[in-house]
Every structure is written in C-alpha cells, then in structure tokens.
C-alpha cells in the first residue's frame, strides 16, 4: 500500500478566509467531502495572522520558504519560524511526510478560478493538466521572477496554488466557498485517479507564462499618480495589444502597454490585486502558450504517488 499523503493548506495569508472557513466546516463534519480514502493532512498556514485577519505578521509566509530563510534558524520572526515548522511536520522527510501540497488562496483581482504553477516541474504540470482538463481552469506558470520567490509549494516534490476571486480580503463569500469546494473535490478525484492508474492525461495544456511585473506610474515621492484604465480593469486573462491603455491619471494622460513591453500581445493577470501594492505590482503580464503533454510527466507522477 502506498504511503502517499496529500497536504492541503488554507490561510497561508491570514486575511484570505474562505478556504479556512471551509476547512473549519470540514473538520466539524468529516463526511462533508469524500476523500476517496486518500491520506490527507490539512492545516491553516498562518493561524495567528488568520486570527487577526491580516495578511501576515512579520513577513509574507508565501515568500518565506526560500533556502536562506529555511536554513537560518537565527531568523526567528513568526512567518520564517512557521515555514520551518510546516516543513518539519509535513515536508517530504518530515514527521508526517507529504508528497503533494495544494495551497488554497483567494484574490481581490477578477481572476475567477485558476491554478498557479511555479516553474516547470513535471509533477506539477501533470497534475495541473488533469485539473485543467476537468474544469477548464487557466494555468499561470510563474517562473523567472527573481523578485518573487520562496513560495510554499516549492518545498514539496509536487504542489500548486489554487486562486479564486474576486473577493475582498476578510470576507466569506458563497461563490468563493463553493468554487473552493468544487476545485478541492476535483483535485481529490484526479489525484485518486492517478493512484488507481486511471488518469487520462490531455494531449495539451494551456499555460500563461510569466513575462514581467508592471508597477503603477508614480510621482517623485513614490506615490501612485495614475490608476488602472477602465479598458483593462477586471479583464484578467484577456489578450491585449501594444495600443491598449493600462493606466490613466486625473488629467487624462494615458499610459499604454507599448511603454512597458516590447511584446505585441500579452495577457495581464492579477490586475489591481490589493495585496500586491506593497510589492509594487499593479499587474503581471503573461504569454499564452500551448504545451504538448510529455508522457514522461505522467510516468513520473505515477511514480510519485506510488511512494
């Protein structure tokens, strides 16, 4: 019998409360979700930040899994310590080792439901392809951004983030809870199909590959002096071209894509995400690509769940 365990994380950011609320209900009534006999560990990523309904206490937990922080025990702030604790308890060689992690988030951007994959690990692409095939979710492939690193799921052999929005921070919303539940159940079913050797992988998966971060126009004091143009506000996942306006100020001055990128066509995501203002990100530009499914991805995923 396989020793494979699935780790489910909610509340990595303490003010993203829909998935943690769902976990609470699931803990009260275990029959709420059919686990298909999977061995599952579920945790609240940042319980102290959740209690205070704030994104984090000392630093962003979802940027606290870099080797520099994990290996430096002298850094004792809350999130760095919590990252080491999660690795110690549920990491691949931890007390309760898990091989695959799903990290549930919500966003204030008009992203709908999507999957975020970090880098191009074969395991991640294989499992994400199954979820996309079932639910037609867009996949954001985040790689090559040196300013954003240390993500939770990167510390496990296989893992991805689920993003659902739009929803204000600190608000439980019926649509977001139900979308979280649907994706959670689908993930469990697809992982079970892999364990039972019944998974049917697609011939292709569609990804939106990271290109660059775009910041708001700012004045000499570093204060934004323009806002997202109405042409793209709430238009995440929509292809735009060089002439598309990104920002406008109160004088009517327009800042177009061509001022920020040499690409003729891009797809912006996380447009006006509230949590990203502190990271100087007004939106993220991506390129839509179709990847042929590599049969070795499925083979390696089968081997992972057979551990």
QUIFEN-V717957 format. One line per field, one symbol per residue. burial: 1 if it has 16 or more other ideal C-beta (glycine too) atoms within 10 Angstrom, else 0. A space follows every 50 residues. Layout:
# QUIFEN-V717957
burial: ???
This chain:
# QUIFEN-V717957
burial: 00011111111111111111111001000000100001011111110011 00001111111111110011000010011101110110011101001111 11111111111011111100111111111111110011111100000101 11101111111111111010001001101110110011011101100010 10001011111011011000000001011001001110010001111100 00001110011010011111111011000011111100001010001101 1001100
